[in-house]
Amino acid sequence: MSHMCIDATTRAAFDLGFNCIVAEDACATRNLIFKGKTIKASDVHASFMAALSVPYAKVMATHELIESTVDKNTA
C-alpha cells in the first residue's frame, strides 16, 4: 500500500543513497480512518505521492517511466 510499504521502502532506499522512481499508478492504498473521519484512498494515495516526490523520489505514471526508458535506449 502507498502509505505503508511504498512509503517506507522509498524513504529507506533514498537514505541509502539510491535515486528512486515510484510508478504512482502501479500502487494503491485503501481508505483510512483517523479520529473517526474516513479519508478516501485516493486522497491517502495522493498525499503520500506528494510527500515522496520531494525529495525522496521521482513520482511518475507508468507510461512516463516506460517512455523515458525507451528514449534513453534509443538515444
PyMOL Python script that loads the backbone (N, CA, C, O; Angstrom):
from pymol import cmd

cmd.read_pdbstr("""\
ATOM      1  N   MET A   1       0.832  -1.183   0.000  1.00  0.00           N
ATOM      2  CA  MET A   1       0.000   0.000   0.000  1.00  0.00           C
ATOM      3  C   MET A   1       0.880   1.251   0.000  1.00  0.00           C
ATOM      4  O   MET A   1       1.965   1.271   0.581  1.00  0.00           O
ATOM      5  N   SER A   2       0.392   2.267  -0.652  1.00  0.00           N
ATOM      6  CA  SER A   2       1.144   3.519  -0.781  1.00  0.00           C
ATOM      7  C   SER A   2       1.614   4.057   0.558  1.00  0.00           C
ATOM      8  O   SER A   2       2.746   4.523   0.687  1.00  0.00           O
ATOM      9  N   HIS A   3       0.741   3.991   1.553  1.00  0.00           N
ATOM     10  CA  HIS A   3       1.059   4.600   2.845  1.00  0.00           C
ATOM     11  C   HIS A   3       1.886   3.683   3.748  1.00  0.00           C
ATOM     12  O   HIS A   3       2.229   4.069   4.865  1.00  0.00           O
ATOM     13  N   MET A   4       2.207   2.492   3.287  1.00  0.00           N
ATOM     14  CA  MET A   4       2.984   1.558   4.098  1.00  0.00           C
ATOM     15  C   MET A   4       4.282   1.192   3.376  1.00  0.00           C
ATOM     16  O   MET A   4       5.287   1.892   3.502  1.00  0.00           O
ATOM     17  N   CYS A   5       4.256   0.113   2.634  1.00  0.00           N
ATOM     18  CA  CYS A   5       5.481  -0.430   2.016  1.00  0.00           C
ATOM     19  C   CYS A   5       6.108   0.524   1.010  1.00  0.00           C
ATOM     20  O   CYS A   5       7.327   0.692   0.997  1.00  0.00           O
ATOM     21  N   ILE A   6       5.300   1.147   0.173  1.00  0.00           N
ATOM     22  CA  ILE A   6       5.858   2.056  -0.844  1.00  0.00           C
ATOM     23  C   ILE A   6       6.568   3.219  -0.155  1.00  0.00           C
ATOM     24  O   ILE A   6       7.701   3.552  -0.501  1.00  0.00           O
ATOM     25  N   ASP A   7       5.908   3.828   0.808  1.00  0.00           N
ATOM     26  CA  ASP A   7       6.495   4.958   1.524  1.00  0.00           C
ATOM     27  C   ASP A   7       7.771   4.548   2.261  1.00  0.00           C
ATOM     28  O   ASP A   7       8.813   5.184   2.107  1.00  0.00           O
ATOM     29  N   ALA A   8       7.684   3.488   3.059  1.00  0.00           N
ATOM     30  CA  ALA A   8       8.839   3.071   3.869  1.00  0.00           C
ATOM     31  C   ALA A   8      10.018   2.642   3.009  1.00  0.00           C
ATOM     32  O   ALA A   8      11.159   3.004   3.296  1.00  0.00           O
ATOM     33  N   THR A   9       9.755   1.880   1.963  1.00  0.00           N
ATOM     34  CA  THR A   9      10.833   1.390   1.105  1.00  0.00           C
ATOM     35  C   THR A   9      11.502   2.532   0.351  1.00  0.00           C
ATOM     36  O   THR A   9      12.727   2.570   0.239  1.00  0.00           O
ATOM     37  N   THR A  10      10.715   3.445  -0.156  1.00  0.00           N
ATOM     38  CA  THR A  10      11.268   4.567  -0.918  1.00  0.00           C
ATOM     39  C   THR A  10      12.135   5.453  -0.023  1.00  0.00           C
ATOM     40  O   THR A  10      13.230   5.854  -0.416  1.00  0.00           O
ATOM     41  N   ARG A  11      11.654   5.750   1.151  1.00  0.00           N
ATOM     42  CA  ARG A  11      12.425   6.596   2.068  1.00  0.00           C
ATOM     43  C   ARG A  11      13.716   5.901   2.507  1.00  0.00           C
ATOM     44  O   ARG A  11      14.768   6.535   2.592  1.00  0.00           O
ATOM     45  N   ALA A  12      13.633   4.606   2.784  1.00  0.00           N
ATOM     46  CA  ALA A  12      14.838   3.865   3.186  1.00  0.00           C
ATOM     47  C   ALA A  12      15.845   3.803   2.042  1.00  0.00           C
ATOM     48  O   ALA A  12      17.043   3.982   2.259  1.00  0.00           O
ATOM     49  N   ALA A  13      15.369   3.552   0.839  1.00  0.00           N
ATOM     50  CA  ALA A  13      16.269   3.495  -0.318  1.00  0.00           C
ATOM     51  C   ALA A  13      16.946   4.846  -0.540  1.00  0.00           C
ATOM     52  O   ALA A  13      18.142   4.903  -0.824  1.00  0.00           O
ATOM     53  N   PHE A  14      16.188   5.923  -0.411  1.00  0.00           N
ATOM     54  CA  PHE A  14      16.758   7.265  -0.544  1.00  0.00           C
ATOM     55  C   PHE A  14      17.843   7.487   0.509  1.00  0.00           C
ATOM     56  O   PHE A  14      18.919   8.002   0.207  1.00  0.00           O
ATOM     57  N   ASP A  15      17.548   7.095   1.741  1.00  0.00           N
ATOM     58  CA  ASP A  15      18.530   7.251   2.830  1.00  0.00           C
ATOM     59  C   ASP A  15      19.801   6.450   2.570  1.00  0.00           C
ATOM     60  O   ASP A  15      20.874   6.813   3.052  1.00  0.00           O
ATOM     61  N   LEU A  16      19.685   5.368   1.814  1.00  0.00           N
ATOM     62  CA  LEU A  16      20.854   4.544   1.470  1.00  0.00           C
ATOM     63  C   LEU A  16      21.566   5.033   0.205  1.00  0.00           C
ATOM     64  O   LEU A  16      22.532   4.415  -0.244  1.00  0.00           O
ATOM     65  N   GLY A  17      21.093   6.134  -0.363  1.00  0.00           N
ATOM     66  CA  GLY A  17      21.773   6.742  -1.497  1.00  0.00           C
ATOM     67  C   GLY A  17      21.229   6.388  -2.864  1.00  0.00           C
ATOM     68  O   GLY A  17      21.829   6.754  -3.875  1.00  0.00           O
ATOM     69  N   PHE A  18      20.113   5.689  -2.923  1.00  0.00           N
ATOM     70  CA  PHE A  18      19.528   5.332  -4.218  1.00  0.00           C
ATOM     71  C   PHE A  18      18.732   6.488  -4.792  1.00  0.00           C
ATOM     72  O   PHE A  18      18.136   7.269  -4.050  1.00  0.00           O
ATOM     73  N   ASN A  19      18.721   6.600  -6.119  1.00  0.00           N
ATOM     74  CA  ASN A  19      17.836   7.518  -6.830  1.00  0.00           C
ATOM     75  C   ASN A  19      16.557   6.742  -7.101  1.00  0.00           C
ATOM     76  O   ASN A  19      16.564   5.774  -7.862  1.00  0.00           O
ATOM     77  N   CYS A  20      15.478   7.157  -6.491  1.00  0.00           N
ATOM     78  CA  CYS A  20      14.234   6.372  -6.529  1.00  0.00           C
ATOM     79  C   CYS A  20      13.234   6.926  -7.540  1.00  0.00           C
ATOM     80  O   CYS A  20      13.137   8.132  -7.769  1.00  0.00           O
ATOM     81  N   ILE A  21      12.506   6.002  -8.126  1.00  0.00           N
ATOM     82  CA  ILE A  21      11.378   6.319  -9.002  1.00  0.00           C
ATOM     83  C   ILE A  21      10.192   5.518  -8.498  1.00  0.00           C
ATOM     84  O   ILE A  21      10.312   4.321  -8.235  1.00  0.00           O
ATOM     85  N   VAL A  22       9.048   6.173  -8.363  1.00  0.00           N
ATOM     86  CA  VAL A  22       7.816   5.497  -7.967  1.00  0.00           C
ATOM     87  C   VAL A  22       6.816   5.634  -9.104  1.00  0.00           C
ATOM     88  O   VAL A  22       6.491   6.744  -9.527  1.00  0.00           O
ATOM     89  N   ALA A  23       6.332   4.502  -9.596  1.00  0.00           N
ATOM     90  CA  ALA A  23       5.268   4.497 -10.608  1.00  0.00           C
ATOM     91  C   ALA A  23       3.955   4.645  -9.857  1.00  0.00           C
ATOM     92  O   ALA A  23       3.418   3.671  -9.329  1.00  0.00           O
ATOM     93  N   GLU A  24       3.444   5.861  -9.812  1.00  0.00           N
ATOM     94  CA  GLU A  24       2.324   6.172  -8.933  1.00  0.00           C
ATOM     95  C   GLU A  24       1.035   5.442  -9.286  1.00  0.00           C
ATOM     96  O   GLU A  24       0.183   5.234  -8.422  1.00  0.00           O
ATOM     97  N   ASP A  25       0.891   5.059 -10.527  1.00  0.00           N
ATOM     98  CA  ASP A  25      -0.329   4.345 -10.916  1.00  0.00           C
ATOM     99  C   ASP A  25      -0.143   2.825 -10.847  1.00  0.00           C
ATOM    100  O   ASP A  25      -1.025   2.072 -11.260  1.00  0.00           O
ATOM    101  N   ALA A  26       0.986   2.382 -10.333  1.00  0.00           N
ATOM    102  CA  ALA A  26       1.240   0.945 -10.170  1.00  0.00           C
ATOM    103  C   ALA A  26       1.167   0.533  -8.701  1.00  0.00           C
ATOM    104  O   ALA A  26       1.528  -0.589  -8.347  1.00  0.00           O
ATOM    105  N   CYS A  27       0.705   1.433  -7.858  1.00  0.00           N
ATOM    106  CA  CYS A  27       0.499   1.108  -6.443  1.00  0.00           C
ATOM    107  C   CYS A  27      -0.801   1.783  -5.998  1.00  0.00           C
ATOM    108  O   CYS A  27      -1.327   2.671  -6.669  1.00  0.00           O
ATOM    109  N   ALA A  28      -1.285   1.341  -4.872  1.00  0.00           N
ATOM    110  CA  ALA A  28      -2.573   1.854  -4.393  1.00  0.00           C
ATOM    111  C   ALA A  28      -2.631   1.720  -2.880  1.00  0.00           C
ATOM    112  O   ALA A  28      -1.695   1.223  -2.253  1.00  0.00           O
ATOM    113  N   THR A  29      -3.725   2.162  -2.309  1.00  0.00           N
ATOM    114  CA  THR A  29      -3.947   2.038  -0.876  1.00  0.00           C
ATOM    115  C   THR A  29      -5.430   1.863  -0.617  1.00  0.00           C
ATOM    116  O   THR A  29      -6.190   1.562  -1.537  1.00  0.00           O
ATOM    117  N   ARG A  30      -5.842   2.046   0.608  1.00  0.00           N
ATOM    118  CA  ARG A  30      -7.242   1.872   0.983  1.00  0.00           C
ATOM    119  C   ARG A  30      -7.691   3.065   1.809  1.00  0.00           C
ATOM    120  O   ARG A  30      -6.874   3.885   2.228  1.00  0.00           O
ATOM    121  N   ASN A  31      -8.982   3.155   2.037  1.00  0.00           N
ATOM    122  CA  ASN A  31      -9.493   4.192   2.926  1.00  0.00           C
ATOM    123  C   ASN A  31      -8.877   4.010   4.303  1.00  0.00           C
ATOM    124  O   ASN A  31      -8.678   2.884   4.760  1.00  0.00           O
ATOM    125  N   LEU A  32      -8.578   5.117   4.956  1.00  0.00           N
ATOM    126  CA  LEU A  32      -8.082   5.079   6.331  1.00  0.00           C
ATOM    127  C   LEU A  32      -9.041   5.853   7.223  1.00  0.00           C
ATOM    128  O   LEU A  32      -9.745   6.752   6.763  1.00  0.00           O
ATOM    129  N   ILE A  33      -9.061   5.502   8.485  1.00  0.00           N
ATOM    130  CA  ILE A  33      -9.886   6.220   9.450  1.00  0.00           C
ATOM    131  C   ILE A  33      -8.961   6.875  10.462  1.00  0.00           C
ATOM    132  O   ILE A  33      -8.092   6.229  11.049  1.00  0.00           O
ATOM    133  N   PHE A  34      -9.166   8.174  10.652  1.00  0.00           N
ATOM    134  CA  PHE A  34      -8.378   8.936  11.628  1.00  0.00           C
ATOM    135  C   PHE A  34      -9.331   9.815  12.420  1.00  0.00           C
ATOM    136  O   PHE A  34     -10.046  10.642  11.854  1.00  0.00           O
ATOM    137  N   LYS A  35      -9.337   9.631  13.730  1.00  0.00           N
ATOM    138  CA  LYS A  35     -10.210  10.391  14.630  1.00  0.00           C
ATOM    139  C   LYS A  35     -11.666  10.337  14.172  1.00  0.00           C
ATOM    140  O   LYS A  35     -12.380  11.340  14.188  1.00  0.00           O
ATOM    141  N   GLY A  36     -12.082   9.152  13.769  1.00  0.00           N
ATOM    142  CA  GLY A  36     -13.469   8.955  13.370  1.00  0.00           C
ATOM    143  C   GLY A  36     -13.822   9.445  11.981  1.00  0.00           C
ATOM    144  O   GLY A  36     -14.969   9.317  11.554  1.00  0.00           O
ATOM    145  N   LYS A  37     -12.870   9.996  11.279  1.00  0.00           N
ATOM    146  CA  LYS A  37     -13.110  10.514   9.926  1.00  0.00           C
ATOM    147  C   LYS A  37     -12.496   9.559   8.910  1.00  0.00           C
ATOM    148  O   LYS A  37     -11.354   9.128   9.068  1.00  0.00           O
ATOM    149  N   THR A  38     -13.251   9.232   7.875  1.00  0.00           N
ATOM    150  CA  THR A  38     -12.738   8.377   6.808  1.00  0.00           C
ATOM    151  C   THR A  38     -12.027   9.231   5.771  1.00  0.00           C
ATOM    152  O   THR A  38     -12.591  10.188   5.240  1.00  0.00           O
ATOM    153  N   ILE A  39     -10.777   8.868   5.492  1.00  0.00           N
ATOM    154  CA  ILE A  39     -10.002   9.544   4.447  1.00  0.00           C
ATOM    155  C   ILE A  39     -10.007   8.620   3.247  1.00  0.00           C
ATOM    156  O   ILE A  39      -9.580   7.468   3.331  1.00  0.00           O
ATOM    157  N   LYS A  40     -10.494   9.134   2.129  1.00  0.00           N
ATOM    158  CA  LYS A  40     -10.620   8.320   0.913  1.00  0.00           C
ATOM    159  C   LYS A  40      -9.256   7.836   0.435  1.00  0.00           C
ATOM    160  O   LYS A  40      -8.255   8.544   0.545  1.00  0.00           O
ATOM    161  N   ALA A  41      -9.236   6.627  -0.092  1.00  0.00           N
ATOM    162  CA  ALA A  41      -8.000   6.020  -0.592  1.00  0.00           C
ATOM    163  C   ALA A  41      -7.303   6.922  -1.602  1.00  0.00           C
ATOM    164  O   ALA A  41      -6.078   7.041  -1.580  1.00  0.00           O
ATOM    165  N   SER A  42      -8.057   7.550  -2.479  1.00  0.00           N
ATOM    166  CA  SER A  42      -7.434   8.420  -3.484  1.00  0.00           C
ATOM    167  C   SER A  42      -6.724   9.604  -2.832  1.00  0.00           C
ATOM    168  O   SER A  42      -5.688  10.049  -3.327  1.00  0.00           O
ATOM    169  N   ASP A  43      -7.264  10.116  -1.737  1.00  0.00           N
ATOM    170  CA  ASP A  43      -6.621  11.221  -1.021  1.00  0.00           C
ATOM    171  C   ASP A  43      -5.389  10.743  -0.253  1.00  0.00           C
ATOM    172  O   ASP A  43      -4.375  11.438  -0.210  1.00  0.00           O
ATOM    173  N   VAL A  44      -5.476   9.569   0.346  1.00  0.00           N
ATOM    174  CA  VAL A  44      -4.323   8.984   1.044  1.00  0.00           C
ATOM    175  C   VAL A  44      -3.188   8.791   0.040  1.00  0.00           C
ATOM    176  O   VAL A  44      -2.052   9.200   0.280  1.00  0.00           O
ATOM    177  N   HIS A  45      -3.517   8.160  -1.089  1.00  0.00           N
ATOM    178  CA  HIS A  45      -2.510   7.883  -2.118  1.00  0.00           C
ATOM    179  C   HIS A  45      -1.870   9.173  -2.628  1.00  0.00           C
ATOM    180  O   HIS A  45      -0.646   9.278  -2.701  1.00  0.00           O
ATOM    181  N   ALA A  46      -2.691  10.140  -2.974  1.00  0.00           N
ATOM    182  CA  ALA A  46      -2.172  11.408  -3.499  1.00  0.00           C
ATOM    183  C   ALA A  46      -1.285  12.112  -2.475  1.00  0.00           C
ATOM    184  O   ALA A  46      -0.260  12.690  -2.837  1.00  0.00           O
ATOM    185  N   SER A  47      -1.665  12.069  -1.222  1.00  0.00           N
ATOM    186  CA  SER A  47      -0.858  12.707  -0.177  1.00  0.00           C
ATOM    187  C   SER A  47       0.510  12.049  -0.045  1.00  0.00           C
ATOM    188  O   SER A  47       1.524  12.733   0.090  1.00  0.00           O
ATOM    189  N   PHE A  48       0.536  10.730  -0.085  1.00  0.00           N
ATOM    190  CA  PHE A  48       1.816  10.042   0.044  1.00  0.00           C
ATOM    191  C   PHE A  48       2.683  10.222  -1.203  1.00  0.00           C
ATOM    192  O   PHE A  48       3.904  10.323  -1.086  1.00  0.00           O
ATOM    193  N   MET A  49       2.085  10.263  -2.380  1.00  0.00           N
ATOM    194  CA  MET A  49       2.861  10.504  -3.591  1.00  0.00           C
ATOM    195  C   MET A  49       3.437  11.918  -3.561  1.00  0.00           C
ATOM    196  O   MET A  49       4.580  12.134  -3.961  1.00  0.00           O
ATOM    197  N   ALA A  50       2.654  12.870  -3.091  1.00  0.00           N
ATOM    198  CA  ALA A  50       3.143  14.249  -2.979  1.00  0.00           C
ATOM    199  C   ALA A  50       4.307  14.335  -1.991  1.00  0.00           C
ATOM    200  O   ALA A  50       5.297  15.019  -2.249  1.00  0.00           O
ATOM    201  N   ALA A  51       4.181  13.639  -0.863  1.00  0.00           N
ATOM    202  CA  ALA A  51       5.243  13.669   0.146  1.00  0.00           C
ATOM    203  C   ALA A  51       6.519  13.001  -0.363  1.00  0.00           C
ATOM    204  O   ALA A  51       7.619  13.457  -0.051  1.00  0.00           O
ATOM    205  N   LEU A  52       6.385  11.937  -1.133  1.00  0.00           N
ATOM    206  CA  LEU A  52       7.569  11.248  -1.654  1.00  0.00           C
ATOM    207  C   LEU A  52       8.239  12.022  -2.792  1.00  0.00           C
ATOM    208  O   LEU A  52       9.438  11.876  -3.027  1.00  0.00           O
ATOM    209  N   SER A  53       7.469  12.830  -3.484  1.00  0.00           N
ATOM    210  CA  SER A  53       8.002  13.486  -4.683  1.00  0.00           C
ATOM    211  C   SER A  53       9.076  14.526  -4.371  1.00  0.00           C
ATOM    212  O   SER A  53       9.833  14.908  -5.263  1.00  0.00           O
ATOM    213  N   VAL A  54       9.156  14.984  -3.147  1.00  0.00           N
ATOM    214  CA  VAL A  54      10.195  15.935  -2.755  1.00  0.00           C
ATOM    215  C   VAL A  54      10.696  15.540  -1.382  1.00  0.00           C
ATOM    216  O   VAL A  54       9.908  15.604  -0.438  1.00  0.00           O
ATOM    217  N   PRO A  55      11.911  15.148  -1.196  1.00  0.00           N
ATOM    218  CA  PRO A  55      12.980  14.935  -2.165  1.00  0.00           C
ATOM    219  C   PRO A  55      13.235  13.463  -2.460  1.00  0.00           C
ATOM    220  O   PRO A  55      14.221  13.135  -3.119  1.00  0.00           O
ATOM    221  N   TYR A  56      12.374  12.573  -1.990  1.00  0.00           N
ATOM    222  CA  TYR A  56      12.707  11.154  -1.963  1.00  0.00           C
ATOM    223  C   TYR A  56      12.691  10.441  -3.303  1.00  0.00           C
ATOM    224  O   TYR A  56      13.474   9.515  -3.510  1.00  0.00           O
ATOM    225  N   ALA A  57      11.822  10.848  -4.218  1.00  0.00           N
ATOM    226  CA  ALA A  57      11.679  10.077  -5.452  1.00  0.00           C
ATOM    227  C   ALA A  57      11.148  10.937  -6.585  1.00  0.00           C
ATOM    228  O   ALA A  57      10.557  11.997  -6.380  1.00  0.00           O
ATOM    229  N   LYS A  58      11.380  10.441  -7.769  1.00  0.00           N
ATOM    230  CA  LYS A  58      10.706  10.974  -8.943  1.00  0.00           C
ATOM    231  C   LYS A  58       9.427  10.153  -9.054  1.00  0.00           C
ATOM    232  O   LYS A  58       9.481   8.941  -9.264  1.00  0.00           O
ATOM    233  N   VAL A  59       8.292  10.801  -8.916  1.00  0.00           N
ATOM    234  CA  VAL A  59       6.997  10.120  -8.961  1.00  0.00           C
ATOM    235  C   VAL A  59       6.394  10.369 -10.327  1.00  0.00           C
ATOM    236  O   VAL A  59       6.199  11.514 -10.736  1.00  0.00           O
ATOM    237  N   MET A  60       6.097   9.276 -11.035  1.00  0.00           N
ATOM    238  CA  MET A  60       5.587   9.413 -12.396  1.00  0.00           C
ATOM    239  C   MET A  60       4.643   8.271 -12.737  1.00  0.00           C
ATOM    240  O   MET A  60       4.622   7.244 -12.060  1.00  0.00           O
ATOM    241  N   ALA A  61       3.872   8.460 -13.781  1.00  0.00           N
ATOM    242  CA  ALA A  61       2.976   7.408 -14.264  1.00  0.00           C
ATOM    243  C   ALA A  61       3.789   6.336 -14.972  1.00  0.00           C
ATOM    244  O   ALA A  61       4.875   6.604 -15.484  1.00  0.00           O
ATOM    245  N   THR A  62       3.259   5.131 -14.997  1.00  0.00           N
ATOM    246  CA  THR A  62       3.956   4.011 -15.621  1.00  0.00           C
ATOM    247  C   THR A  62       4.315   4.310 -17.070  1.00  0.00           C
ATOM    248  O   THR A  62       5.431   4.024 -17.503  1.00  0.00           O
ATOM    249  N   HIS A  63       3.383   4.879 -17.820  1.00  0.00           N
ATOM    250  CA  HIS A  63       3.668   5.152 -19.235  1.00  0.00           C
ATOM    251  C   HIS A  63       4.797   6.166 -19.383  1.00  0.00           C
ATOM    252  O   HIS A  63       5.572   6.088 -20.335  1.00  0.00           O
ATOM    253  N   GLU A  64       4.902   7.124 -18.449  1.00  0.00           N
ATOM    254  CA  GLU A  64       6.010   8.083 -18.493  1.00  0.00           C
ATOM    255  C   GLU A  64       7.339   7.388 -18.211  1.00  0.00           C
ATOM    256  O   GLU A  64       8.354   7.694 -18.837  1.00  0.00           O
ATOM    257  N   LEU A  65       7.324   6.471 -17.281  1.00  0.00           N
ATOM    258  CA  LEU A  65       8.525   5.708 -16.945  1.00  0.00           C
ATOM    259  C   LEU A  65       8.979   4.877 -18.135  1.00  0.00           C
ATOM    260  O   LEU A  65      10.164   4.851 -18.467  1.00  0.00           O
ATOM    261  N   ILE A  66       8.043   4.202 -18.771  1.00  0.00           N
ATOM    262  CA  ILE A  66       8.372   3.390 -19.948  1.00  0.00           C
ATOM    263  C   ILE A  66       8.902   4.267 -21.075  1.00  0.00           C
ATOM    264  O   ILE A  66       9.901   3.933 -21.713  1.00  0.00           O
ATOM    265  N   GLU A  67       8.233   5.383 -21.315  1.00  0.00           N
ATOM    266  CA  GLU A  67       8.681   6.287 -22.381  1.00  0.00           C
ATOM    267  C   GLU A  67      10.071   6.836 -22.103  1.00  0.00           C
ATOM    268  O   GLU A  67      10.882   6.955 -23.022  1.00  0.00           O
ATOM    269  N   SER A  68      10.358   7.172 -20.854  1.00  0.00           N
ATOM    270  CA  SER A  68      11.682   7.715 -20.538  1.00  0.00           C
ATOM    271  C   SER A  68      12.756   6.642 -20.701  1.00  0.00           C
ATOM    272  O   SER A  68      13.885   6.953 -21.082  1.00  0.00           O
ATOM    273  N   THR A  69      12.423   5.392 -20.420  1.00  0.00           N
ATOM    274  CA  THR A  69      13.359   4.284 -20.601  1.00  0.00           C
ATOM    275  C   THR A  69      13.605   4.028 -22.077  1.00  0.00           C
ATOM    276  O   THR A  69      14.746   3.807 -22.484  1.00  0.00           O
ATOM    277  N   VAL A  70      12.552   4.053 -22.883  1.00  0.00           N
ATOM    278  CA  VAL A  70      12.681   3.858 -24.327  1.00  0.00           C
ATOM    279  C   VAL A  70      13.503   4.975 -24.929  1.00  0.00           C
ATOM    280  O   VAL A  70      14.371   4.717 -25.763  1.00  0.00           O
ATOM    281  N   ASP A  71      13.251   6.225 -24.522  1.00  0.00           N
ATOM    282  CA  ASP A  71      14.008   7.354 -25.042  1.00  0.00           C
ATOM    283  C   ASP A  71      15.497   7.221 -24.746  1.00  0.00           C
ATOM    284  O   ASP A  71      16.322   7.547 -25.600  1.00  0.00           O
ATOM    285  N   LYS A  72      15.858   6.750 -23.557  1.00  0.00           N
ATOM    286  CA  LYS A  72      17.267   6.587 -23.193  1.00  0.00           C
ATOM    287  C   LYS A  72      17.917   5.479 -24.001  1.00  0.00           C
ATOM    288  O   LYS A  72      19.093   5.576 -24.351  1.00  0.00           O
ATOM    289  N   ASN A  73      17.172   4.435 -24.298  1.00  0.00           N
ATOM    290  CA  ASN A  73      17.726   3.300 -25.039  1.00  0.00           C
ATOM    291  C   ASN A  73      17.852   3.577 -26.525  1.00  0.00           C
ATOM    292  O   ASN A  73      18.615   2.897 -27.212  1.00  0.00           O
ATOM    293  N   THR A  74      17.126   4.556 -27.039  1.00  0.00           N
ATOM    294  CA  THR A  74      17.210   4.866 -28.465  1.00  0.00           C
ATOM    295  C   THR A  74      18.124   6.056 -28.732  1.00  0.00           C
ATOM    296  O   THR A  74      18.409   6.384 -29.883  1.00  0.00           O
ATOM    297  N   ALA A  75      18.575   6.692 -27.670  1.00  0.00           N
ATOM    298  CA  ALA A  75      19.430   7.882 -27.856  1.00  0.00           C
ATOM    299  C   ALA A  75      20.846   7.485 -28.200  1.00  0.00           C
ATOM    300  O   ALA A  75      21.701   8.350 -28.391  1.00  0.00           O
TER     301      ALA A  75
END
""", "prot")
cmd.dss("prot")
cmd.show_as("cartoon", "prot")
cmd.util.cbc("prot")
cmd.orient("prot")
